[in-house]
Amino acid sequence: MPHVSTQIVADPQAELVRRCLDGERTAQGEFVRLFQNRVFALCLKLIRNRHDAEDVAQESLVRALKYLNSWDPTRALVPWVLKIASNRCRTHLSRRGRLPVATGEPNLEVPAELPEIGLAEEIDRGLLQLRDDHRHCFVLFYQQELSVAEVAEAMDIPQGTVKTWLFRARKEMAEYLRSRGYGEEEA
């Protein structure tokens, strides 16, 4: 199969996957380093609890490594890995919904009056106001910089649904930011 090997070597991520599948420990470390920040950022935005996000991110990366042999090298690797993380987040959130919340868990509600903060912090607070699926879509598209097609693949939904959810999320985010004094004309 020299033809397949040559094709895989042409893509650096596919070469990394091949090395991981060959059991190369250094390649597995590279794989984790390549994705750990993106996976953790996604988990933190979706789960909204640092400790749980760390656990789910680690579990996601372990699962991605375990199932690398099922990755289709004709498709992009990033959405595949983020889909695994998204699914782990959904599973975690559904389990958490059935279990009592620990009393020490931080309250993520946004108080009405806060000291002045920057736009990035306001966007993070605005994300908390979005429905879970809209927030998930928004984070993948704007913060993880995936295309509409890649978001659809990562979330396992049609591209039309991604576009609709992005439209609604942008609209809600704009309304939230306007309510907080952003986007108003300054004289």
N, C-alpha and C positions, 0 to 999 in steps of 0.2 A: 503494500500500500504506500509506495513512495509519493504518489500524487496527493493523498490526504495529508501526509506529514508536511509536504511542501506548502500546502494550502494553510495549514494550522500555523506554521512558523511565520507566515506573512503577517499575522495579527499578533502583536505583543501580548494582549490579554489571553488569546487562545494558547499561545506558547506557555504562559504562566499556568493556565488550567492544565495543559498537558503535563507540565512538570509536577503540579500538585497531584494529578492522577497517578503519576509514576511514583508517588510516595516521597517526593523530595521535601524534607522538612523546611529547608530555607525558602522554598517556593510557597509553602503553606503560610509561613510568616509574612512573606511579601504580600500574599493575597489578603491576609488580615489587615496589614498596614495600609494597603491600597483602599480598602473599603471601610475600615473601622470608623473613621470620622463621619463619613456620609451616612452609614447605617445608624450610628449613635444619634446624629442630628435628627434623622427621620424619627427614630424611636422616641426621642425626647419631645419632639413637637407633637407626636400623636398620643403618647402616654402621659406627658406632662408631670412626670415624677422622675427625678434624676436616678435614684437608686433602681427603680423598676426598669427604666430605660437602659441603664447599663447592663442589667441582667438579660433583658430581651435582646439587646444588640449582640451580646456575647453568644447567646443561644442561636441567634440568626446566623452569625458567621460560622459557628460550628455546623449548623444545619446546611449552610451553603457549601462548605467544604465536603461534608458527608455526601451530598447529592450532586457534586460537580459532574459526575458521569452522565447525569440527565440533562445537562445544559446543551442546547443546540448551538453549535459554533457558527451557524449562519445568522444567528440573532445576536443583538448587543448583550453584553454581559452585565452592564450596570443595571438595566431594568430588571433583569432576572434576579440579581442579588437583592435589589430593593423590593421586589415582589415577595421574596422570602421574608424580609424584615417586616413588610407591611402585614403579611399574613400572621407572623408571630405577634405583632402588636394587636391585631384584631383578636387573636386568641386570648392574649393576656387581658385585654379590656373586657372581653366577654366573661372570662373567669372572674375578674375583679368585680364585675357587675353582679355576680351571683354570690360573692363572698362579702362578709362585712368589711368595711374599710377600717384600717388600723387607725387608732386615735391619734397617733403621732404623724400622720400624713399631712403635708402642708396644704393649706387652703389656697386654691388657685383662683378664687373669685377676685374680681377687680373692684376695689373700693371706689365709690363715686368720686371722692376728692383725693387726689394724690399730688405730691409735689411734681413740678414740671419735669417731664422726661423727654427723651429724644424720639424721633420718628421710628427708629428700629424697635424700641421698647413698646411704642404704641402699636406697631404692627403685631408684635408678639401678643399683646393684650387683645388686639382685635381678632387674632386667630382663635383665642379662647371663646369668642362669641359665635364662631361658625359651627355649623353642624359638623360632626366627626368626618363624614365622607367628603364634605366640601373642603374642610381644613386639610385632610389627607391629600386631596387633589391639588390644592393650592400649594402646599409644601413641596410636593413632587415637581410641580411645574415651575414655580418661581424660585424656590430655595434649592432644590436639587437639580434644577435646570434640565429636566427631561422634556422631550418633545411630547406633543399630544399623543402620538402613537405609543411612545414609551410609557407614558402615564397610564394609558389604557391597558397596556400589557402588564404593568406592575400592579394595577388595581383589578385586573381581570374584568374590565367593563368595556363597552363599546366606545369608540372615539367620540361619537356624538354625545354620549353621557358626560365624558370628560369636558367637552366644550360647554355644555350646559352648566355643569357644576362650577367650572372656572368662571363663567359669566356671572352666576349667582354669588359666588364667593367674592369676586371683584366688586360687585355692586354692594354687598353687605360690608365689605372692608372699607369701601369709599364712604359709605354712610357713617360707619363708625368713626373713621378719621375726621370727617366733617364735623361730627358731634364733639370731637375732642379739639376742634379749632384748626385742623389742617385742611389745606385746600381753599381757604377763604382768601379773597383778594386783599392784598395789603396796599394801603395808600402810599 
